[in-house]
Structure formats: structure tokens, C-alpha cells
Amino acid sequence: MRLTPEQVERYSRQIILEEVGLSGQRKLLESSVLIVGVGGLGSPAAFYLAAAGVGQIGLVDFDRVEINNLQRQIIHAAADVTRLKVESAGAKLRALNPDVKVELYPEPLSAANALRIIGGYDFVIDGTDNFAAKFLVNDACCFAGKPFSHAGILRFEGQTTTVLPGRSACYRCIFPERPPDGAVPSCAQAGVLGVLGGTLGVIQATEALKYLLECGELLTDHLLFYSAREMVFHKVKISRSPGCPICGENPSITVLQDEAPAACPAEGAGGDGEA
Amino acid sequence: MKLIVGGKTKTVPDSVTVAELLELEKVETPGYVSVQVNDKFVRREDFAAFRLSESDRVELMYFMGGGRSRCG
């Protein structure tokens, strides 16, 4: 692939970096990232990956834009309310950078489609909001051997880790099982400062770029915790757990399954499938 | 005795257990927190029996989702 003069100009501020150069930019343009959940985390991640010239970006989300999303899901605008999130986001990414091929998946990620969808991408960003989806992304990526970035946000805090399946600790090494619905606070109950999605989503995009460019040190085997209240980052060393139910020595999860469907708590009147 | 909890030095009663520390720290959902002591995970069923020692490094890790808890 030969970069056009316009591409050289568009990406000049990163091509100038020793770690990127023309070859790194070509790599990005030939790379693909899947973003599961186009919400608080997925919006900024998608924007920056498209701006950087990641050649193919897949967006998975079955929801429509609601007005209460706009406080943090910055890829959507007031005029997008009621529109499918993947369509709203896809239009913004195409407008930002015509180099990017955007694939839309207006469906919930499930055990039935996850391996097929994830299989077509180099890196996955978990921008989902709920634990069933977070465990599904982890499990699917573990089975597919697909690197991914996990993140979660709540109130004034967020946390993130990068997983290279089979090589570094996975989400289930830290949290072996999903908490029952309603057992731990959600953003709808406890709230979230909108900027948290930006801070954490942009870290996820950074990890994707570093992975694709093969530069720097990934946030593997560490959980990075961020407190906006104290303005402190705290990096916790984690290790693969021999007892991990999916990547441990005697895994109990051997086929990809949806987390047991539990009754949706009555609190949720809104409908976003992502942070 | 002193512990390093989440990178911060805390003074706690001697030989406190992990379960007691979670109480002292006013952890909201003690049944759903993952705990590491000196880089090793402590199993939840061992929280009540696991006694901490001077200068132990303790990390408390919480579930964080996002927007709302929705099925599927």
C-alpha cells in the first residue's frame, strides 16, 4: 500500500514519530479494530482510532440513541436521538476520515455471533456497560485468541486492563464470576461523571494503537485504576490465575456461552447497551 | 500495624483479617470484591480466615460496568 500525498499530510504528526513512520501508518491503515458498545467508552475510542487512520472499524451495538446518553456518549448528537447508535457513530467516523471503512453490527453480541464477528478483527475494545457482555467479550476473545482492552467506569472512577489471551491475565483471572444482577452498583443507580468514559476510552484506543504498531509496553498483567476525585492513577500488578475458569490449568468453561440470563432489574427504563 | 492498601499506608488493628479490613474500609459490596495480598489473589471463601501482617500490600478490586445493568 502506498500512501497518497493527502494521507501523508493527514497523518504527518504521527508519521513523524519514530515508532510510527510511513510503515507504521501503513500498518494502521491495514488494521482493524472492533468496538463493542458505542457509548461512553466506545465513542471516544472510535473517534481517535478513526482519526489515527485505523483502516477498518467495526461497531457493535443494538441500541438507539437516547437523550440521557448525550452527557457522555460524545459521538452522538441531539439530532441522533432515536437513531441506531451504530448508524449515528458510523456517519461521524466516515465524516471524520474517509480512509476508514466502517462496518456496522446493529445486534447484541452473543455466544451465537461473537466468534464470527470478533474473528474478523485484529483487536477488540470492550466498551460494554454490563457484566454479562463484559464476560462474553472476555470469553470470546480468550477462545478466539484475540487481544482486547477491558474497561469499566463508575461514579468518579474507572479501571482498565489489556489482555493477550493465553499470555497475560484475563478478566476472569481477576473476577472469576459475574456478580448477580443488582449486586454491585451500576452507573444508572450510582451515576458516572461523563468525562470518565473519555479518560478510559482513550486509554483503550491508545492500547489498540500500541498493539497494532507493536510499540511500547501494553497494559497487560496490570489493572490500571483511576480516581478522578483524587486525580490519581494506581497500577496494580496482576498475574494469570491458575484457577481461572477460562485460561487456568483446569478450565471449567470450555465452550462459549451466554451468561445465564437473569431478570433485568426493574430500575432500568433507559436503554443503552454500553457505558 | 501498618498496611499498604491501594498504594496508601493505613494503620489497622494487629492481625486484622481480610474480611475485617473490608469492613474497616467500608467496602460497599464485600462479597464481590477481588483481593490481592502481596500480588497474590485471596479466595473469597478465605477472606474471614486470612490474617494480614505488618507491611502487607493489599489491593481491592471492584466490579465496574458502565451505563446500566441490562441483560444481553
Interface residues (C-beta under 8 A of the other chain):
Chain A: G37 G39 G40 L41 N69 P108 S110 G127 T128 D129 N130 F131 A132 A133 K134 G152 I153 L154 E157 G158 Q159 C173 I174 F175 P179 D181 G182 A183 V184 P185 S186 C187 A188 Q189 V192 G197 L223 F225 H234 V236 K237 I238 S239 S241 G243 D258 P261 A262 A263 C264 P265 E267 G268 G270 G271 D272 G273 E274 A275
Chain B: G6 G7 E28 T29 G31 Y32 S34 Q36 D39 K40 F41 R43 E59 M61 Y62 F63 M64 G65 G66 G67 R68 S69 R70 C71 G72
